[in-house]
Amino acid sequence: MSQQNLNFDYKFGFSMPEKNVFKAEKGLNGKTVSDISHMKKEPDWMREFRLKAYDSFKKRKMPKWGANLSKIDFDNIYYYIKPTEKQVNSWTDLPKEIKDTYDKIGVPEAEKNFLSGVSAQYESEVVYESINKELDKRGVIFCDMDTALKKYPKIIKEYFGTLISPHDNKFASLNSAVWSGGSFVYVPKGVKLPMPLQAYFRINAERFGQFERTLIIAEEGSFVHYIEGCTAPIYTTASLHSAVVEIFVKKGARVRYTTVQNWSHNIYNLVTKRSIVDEAGIMEWVDCNIGSGVTMKYPTVILKGRKSHGEVLSIAYAAKGQHQDAGAKIYHIGPDTTSRIISKSISKDGGRTSYRGLVQVSPGAKNSKIYVSCDALIMDKLSRSDTYPHMRINEKDCEVQHEATVEKLGEEKLFYLASRGIKKPEAESLLVNGFIEPVVKEIPLEYSIELNRLIRMEMSGSVG
Amino acid sequence: MKFINLNQTKQTKLVFDKPGDYTVFFYNLSGTFDFSIKASGVNLDILGLFVGIKSEKFQLKTNQYHMSPNSTSNLLIKGVFDHQSKFIYQGLIKIEKTGQKSHAYQKNKNLILSEKAYIDSKPFLEILADDVFCTHGSTTGKINEESIFYLKSRGLKQKEAKKLYVTGFVQEIIDKIRVNQPNFNLNI
């Protein structure tokens, strides 16, 4: 992708102390929505899409099930902030404050090491994006969503919002109305990317809601692994993160989507993720929820084509004040489809984890096989763990298996480790890391090391 | 050992406030059934059997509430569904903070015999205590073709083989009751 196309000028900005070029007013109304669209110089259809979504958002009631969302104040959120005037493609061009934040979390090292392309999101725009020539050579498109809308309007119009309708749920409507940033990935027929695509997401202003929008299209026989990792600094007031991710897996293609989410504990993380899989395609969600105060996220796989396969592997960790309400949804529509859900959750210091899942076998999904396994660990008396699976079976010729266990850390194991001279906090973190191992081993090395360290830190208060 | 047949006693809210062994059984019952364990040393078996034919529809909710420590509850629901029968099941194990050292199990196994049968199963867990062991499992499937093939190779006709298979599937429940109630008989 050439640099020129990323440098579209913004004339509307004015300078804020935080160096934000444009900050929409707090709260949401029809005008804010069309202002955002105008600001981004979007085509008419997108503006109408946003406005329609906004109508639905107003009409929709808050979900009555799941986590407690009553504290979200939609009027106290900035729906759009544009941080710098244009995208920059080299590290030295970035403003100092942004660079400092990134230095602390180590984007440049990560990039030097192995990244194929880093799309770092600071506030609501992608400000730093470096794209490997490799991707260009293979015809792979990897850019932020706003650029994609300008450069590839036809393909965006064809897919955008077709899998997750702007009327799907209240938060998908909200995202559709005010979305900003996110990634667009297009992998042409037969291209198998050997390296994962990564995007770092950060939220960095108080009371700021982040509404990124991601669309991944994997053409016939292709393969791509997309990774999003999140860390965010601590704020004083609650923020909202509400993303929408749509993934199209064509015939024989395979997409793996890995999330390592570690938002600060005052963030509401309400995400709609869905994928549709054609014949013999494979969709895998690897989802690690460590941070955020409230998470509601149920990655979905629609197995439409014959012999398609879906997988959701997840880890949830809830400490004091956190509620991780996560799970998976799998719809078996085509025959010979298979799926697997593995969920591991840990609750500690009064945290609450809930697994909420749906498996549906529609008439005609002959010879389909489903395996669901949810394991939960409760670390102390204050914590809580729930399991809410749902199986709807409308086909005779299928096998559905579900199992769940809830338990505490084994006394014998702790005793054994203690007898070996390992202190209790270390022993606990060792056992917890062992417990989540089946999912962690599916994550690329760099992330699994990070995750193990994170768990160790959460468990014993120190990394060592 | 106390045996409670819900088809006869018509109870829907059962409270177990004295230690001991209990077996609760029900057959083709719709409704909501609460099992509240309010004493330590309760050992409760809950056995449910469903056989659905034609357009029968069963809506079942079971709640296992553990309010006291050191008790065990073990639920097993088995169902065979033919024709357009429907089975809608929601099971809950709830361990309150006061229910430390509870063991609670919940299992739902279904056999589908017809294309048009519909099964909706929601086995829920809500655990508020840490020193517990809880599991639930749910399986739904068809008749194992290999078993039928084996029986046919032994000279049984398709219909007989299927009948034997289904009887065997149901028998698990009957056998569990007969351990303590040798005269128990269910005429289906």
Chai-1 contact restraints between the chains, C-beta under 6 A:
chainA,res_idxA,chainB,res_idxB,connection_type,confidence,min_distance_angstrom,max_distance_angstrom,comment,restraint_id
A,I378,B,D130,contact,1.0,0.0,6.0,A-B,restraint_1
A,D380,B,D130,contact,1.0,0.0,6.0,A-B,restraint_2
A,K381,B,D130,contact,1.0,0.0,6.0,A-B,restraint_3
A,R384,B,L128,contact,1.0,0.0,6.0,A-B,restraint_4
A,S385,B,I127,contact,1.0,0.0,6.0,A-B,restraint_5
A,D386,B,E126,contact,1.0,0.0,6.0,A-B,restraint_6
A,T387,B,L125,contact,1.0,0.0,6.0,A-B,restraint_7
A,Y388,B,F124,contact,1.0,0.0,6.0,A-B,restraint_8
A,H390,B,K122,contact,1.0,0.0,6.0,A-B,restraint_9
A,M391,B,S121,contact,1.0,0.0,6.0,A-B,restraint_10
A,R392,B,D120,contact,1.0,0.0,6.0,A-B,restraint_11
A,I393,B,I119,contact,1.0,0.0,6.0,A-B,restraint_12
A,I393,B,T140,contact,1.0,0.0,6.0,A-B,restraint_13
A,N394,B,Y118,contact,1.0,0.0,6.0,A-B,restraint_14
A,K396,B,I112,contact,1.0,0.0,6.0,A-B,restraint_15
A,K396,B,E115,contact,1.0,0.0,6.0,A-B,restraint_16
A,K396,B,K142,contact,1.0,0.0,6.0,A-B,restraint_17
A,D397,B,K142,contact,1.0,0.0,6.0,A-B,restraint_18
A,E399,B,G141,contact,1.0,0.0,6.0,A-B,restraint_19
A,V400,B,T140,contact,1.0,0.0,6.0,A-B,restraint_20
A,Q401,B,T139,contact,1.0,0.0,6.0,A-B,restraint_21
A,H402,B,S138,contact,1.0,0.0,6.0,A-B,restraint_22
A,E403,B,G137,contact,1.0,0.0,6.0,A-B,restraint_23
A,A404,B,H136,contact,1.0,0.0,6.0,A-B,restraint_24
A,T405,B,T135,contact,1.0,0.0,6.0,A-B,restraint_25
A,V406,B,L125,contact,1.0,0.0,6.0,A-B,restraint_26
A,V406,B,I127,contact,1.0,0.0,6.0,A-B,restraint_27
A,V406,B,C134,contact,1.0,0.0,6.0,A-B,restraint_28
A,E407,B,F133,contact,1.0,0.0,6.0,A-B,restraint_29
A,K408,B,D130,contact,1.0,0.0,6.0,A-B,restraint_30
A,K408,B,D131,contact,1.0,0.0,6.0,A-B,restraint_31
